[in-house]
Amino acid sequence: MAAEEQIRVSGRVKREIERRRREGESYNDVLERILDENDTGDFYDGFGRWSDEEAERVREERRKAKEKRKRRMRERVEDAA
């Protein structure tokens, strides 16, 4: 199969393609396989969708937990001083 196009890649990228290359695969085969693996969609796409209210509630709880962790760390630093 003749090359339809040429692309330039860095030495690091070429080494990575070669590392992932299976016996009998062309560079194009490797890239197609890798792209197909990455194109299966994000695990979270369409999974467990929350309502806007639920998402906001979770964001708020995470914000509170983060503030609580920061407060505890400040208290520990002050206690150690």
C-alpha positions in Angstrom: 0.0 0.0 0.0 1.5 3.3 -1.1 1.5 6.2 1.3 -1.3 8.6 0.5 0.1 11.4 2.7 3.2 11.9 4.7 3.3 13.5 8.2 6.2 14.6 10.3 6.4 13.3 13.8 9.0 13.8 16.5 11.5 11.1 17.4 9.6 10.5 20.6 6.3 10.0 18.8 8.0 7.6 16.3 9.5 5.6 19.1 6.1 5.4 20.9 4.4 4.1 17.7 7.2 1.6 17.2 6.8 0.4 20.9 3.0 -0.1 20.3 3.5 -1.7 16.9 2.4 -5.3 16.7 4.0 -7.8 14.3 2.9 -7.2 10.7 1.4 -3.8 11.5 2.2 -0.7 9.5 2.6 2.7 11.1 -0.9 3.5 9.8 -2.3 0.3 11.3 -0.9 1.2 14.7 -2.3 4.7 14.5 -5.7 3.5 13.4 -5.8 1.0 16.2 -4.8 3.5 18.8 -7.3 6.0 17.5 -10.1 3.4 17.6 -9.2 2.5 21.2 -9.5 6.2 22.2 -12.7 6.7 20.2 -14.8 4.3 22.2 -16.3 7.4 23.9 -15.8 8.8 27.3 -16.9 6.3 30.0 -19.1 9.0 31.5 -20.8 10.0 28.3 -24.5 9.4 28.9 -23.8 7.5 32.1 -25.6 8.5 35.3 -26.7 11.9 34.1 -27.7 14.2 36.9 -30.3 16.9 36.9 -28.9 20.5 37.2 -30.1 20.5 40.8 -28.3 17.3 41.7 -25.1 18.4 39.9 -25.2 21.7 41.8 -25.8 19.9 45.1 -22.8 17.6 44.5 -20.6 20.6 43.5 -21.6 22.4 46.7 -20.9 19.3 48.9 -17.5 19.0 47.2 -16.8 22.7 47.9 -17.7 22.3 51.5 -15.5 19.2 51.9 -12.6 21.0 50.3 -13.0 24.0 52.7 -13.3 21.5 55.6 -10.0 19.8 54.6 -8.3 23.2 54.3 -9.5 24.3 57.7 -8.2 21.1 59.3 -4.8 21.5 57.6 -4.6 25.1 58.9 -5.5 23.9 62.4 -2.8 21.2 62.3 -0.2 23.7 61.2 -1.2 26.0 64.0 -1.2 23.2 66.5 2.3 22.1 65.4 3.7 25.7 65.7 
